[in-house]
Amino acid sequence: MTTATAGNVVMSPAQAGSAYGIHLRLAKLVATLDAQQLAQLKAAVAKTAGANVGSQGVTTDNAGAAALTAI
């Protein structure tokens, strides 16, 4: 596996009930991150790592976020 040195930011438009493949195909490239920006984003996501994280009664297992800096 190689380590990414840049990254594309792709977003799909907000649509009610749109977590389906047909809607995700509408995603468009909105930005490209350089190596420094990508490293900052990975570091910020890694800080959210934990087996039971969240707030206001909504929690999730985000333990995998700690491994993000490896890719």
C-alpha positions, 0 to 999 in steps of 0.5 A, a space after each residue: 500500500 502506498 501513502 497518499 500525497 494528495 487527495 480529492 474532495 468529492 461531495 454529493 448534493 444533499 437530498 432527503 433519503 439519498 444514501 443510495 448509490 444512485 444519489 452518490 453517483 451525483 457526487 462532484 469533485 469540489 477541491 483537491 488537497 495538497 500533501 499538507 492539507 491532507 495531513 492536517 485533515 487526517 490528523 483532525 480525523 484521527 483525533 476523533 478515534 474511539 470505540 464509543 464516541 459522539 455527543 448528545 446521545 448519538 455515539 458510534 465506533 470510530 476506532 478505525 480513525 486511528 489507522 487513517 494516518 497510515 494511508 
